[in-house]
Amino acid sequence: MKKYLIGIGVIIIMALALILILTQTKKGPESFKIGAVLPLTGSSARYGKWIQEALDLGKEEINSAEGIKGKKLEIIYEDDQANPTAAANAMRKLIDSDKVPVVFGSWASSAVLAQAPIAEQTHTVLMGEAISPKIRDAGDYVFRIQPDARYYLRKFIPFIYKDLNLRKISILHVNNDFGADQADVFKKEFESLGGKILSDDSFEQGATDFKTELSKIKVKSPEAIFCPAYTEIAIILKQAKELGLSCQFLASVPFENPDILKAARNAAEGVIYPHHFDPDSSDSLVQEYQKKYLDKYGRKSEGFAALAYDGIRIIAQALKDCGNNPPCIKDYLYKLRDFPGVTGPTTFDDHGDVVKQILIKTVRNSVFEKY
């Protein structure tokens, strides 16, 4: 009888322990996981780090406000170094191993285009932050929080032609999807207004010597050079100055990078470029966001971070409505109208593209500001 009672007691204790474990498992910390593929190392790491900062800021705000259906939001980061192959591998890992319903990024157009077929095959929502026109037709599950290159250039090019009165321009672009598409759109739009493209040259991403290309351009005597590039433009500006190339430089969105100003110094003065964000806007949403960003990181946010901040808040709303259901999240994004954000209202069109107000900006006294 004693052994019998001991046995019963052991069974009861084990049963209670099992119930406790199951209860704790059920009530324990759960989270909604999403992925983020960004250039966190390499030559484009500055841009990826800004985006990561904004995603983390947005995540903290979401989690401090009861999270998503009472659960925490978790972001699993993968580094692609702005490399298409690395981006595709990271996308596969996030979907196959981490089982995420949404992936934010990447930042490089070539990387997003490498991720897009995987998003379509697996029905995983992809929200890129890149500008190649090719992304517009990359798939039904592919969205982007950054405007298409054509939206920037369709505001920028008439300004160049009519306001700056420039007629003869050379192009020098980075040889990837971002640079090639920017060059192609610029050429078509500028020539349609009556302008002339004198030359169109490219260089490999990460290059450091542009004297050959710039010397060829100098012979053409352009009134301006359009240079869609990443941090390479800092060296291009310095070498152009050394060669006595004094024409107007026109840049693209990635030009707004303090590292470029630091490297180019006074060679960056007067460069004109299109952008989507005014960091000094009087809008209350922007001011509140900038205060939070400044308090957390010790400096104000720039435009790529601002887009990511809007993006993570939109994703959180979609998760609240849909849970981990990619088809539902996809439909939610297509139906989204005028979501209030720090980069202005957000609506996705029938191709998953966002349309934003575009600003013309320049560098004055080593400061990025509205033209």
BELNOR-V112741 format. One record per backbone hydrogen bond with DSSP energy under -1.0 kcal/mol. CO is the residue of the C=O (numbers start at 1). NH is the residue of the N-H. If there is no record, write none. Layout:
{{CO	NH} {CO	NH}}
This chain:
{{1	5} {2	6} {3	7} {4	8} {5	9} {6	10} {7	11} {8	12} {9	13} {10	14} {11	15} {12	16} {13	17} {14	18} {15	19} {16	20} {17	21} {18	22} {19	23} {20	24} {21	25} {22	26} {23	27} {24	28} {30	72} {32	74} {34	76} {35	104} {36	78} {38	40} {38	80} {42	45} {44	48} {45	49} {46	50} {47	51} {48	52} {49	53} {50	54} {51	55} {52	56} {53	57} {54	58} {55	59} {56	60} {57	61} {58	62} {59	63} {60	64} {62	67} {66	70} {68	71} {71	68} {72	32} {74	34} {76	36} {78	38} {80	83} {83	87} {84	88} {85	89} {86	90} {87	91} {88	92} {89	93} {90	94} {91	95} {92	96} {93	97} {93	98} {94	100} {101	125} {102	35} {103	127} {104	37} {106	129} {108	112} {109	113} {110	114} {111	115} {112	116} {115	119} {116	120} {117	121} {118	122} {119	124} {125	103} {126	143} {127	105} {128	145} {131	149} {132	135} {133	136} {134	137} {135	138} {139	142} {141	126} {143	128} {148	151} {148	152} {149	153} {150	154} {152	156} {153	157} {156	160} {157	161} {158	162} {159	163} {159	164} {160	166} {167	196} {168	223} {168	224} {169	198} {170	226} {171	201} {173	203} {174	176} {176	180} {177	181} {178	182} {179	183} {180	184} {181	185} {182	186} {183	187} {184	188} {185	189} {186	190} {187	191} {188	192} {190	195} {196	169} {199	171} {201	173} {203	175} {204	207} {210	214} {211	215} {212	216} {213	217} {214	218} {215	219} {218	221} {223	248} {224	170} {225	250} {226	172} {228	174} {230	233} {231	234} {232	236} {233	237} {234	238} {235	239} {236	240} {237	241} {238	242} {239	243} {240	245} {241	244} {244	246} {248	225} {249	272} {250	227} {252	255} {253	256} {255	257} {257	260} {257	261} {258	262} {259	263} {260	264} {261	265} {264	267} {265	268} {266	269} {268	271} {272	251} {273	361} {275	359} {278	281} {283	287} {284	288} {285	289} {286	290} {287	291} {288	292} {289	293} {290	294} {291	295} {292	296} {293	297} {294	298} {302	306} {303	307} {304	308} {305	309} {306	310} {307	311} {308	312} {309	313} {310	314} {311	315} {312	316} {313	317} {314	318} {315	319} {316	320} {317	321} {318	322} {319	323} {323	325} {325	329} {326	330} {327	331} {328	332} {329	333} {330	334} {331	335} {339	346} {341	344} {346	339} {349	352} {352	144} {353	349} {359	275} {360	371} {361	273} {362	369} {363	270} {367	364} {369	362}}
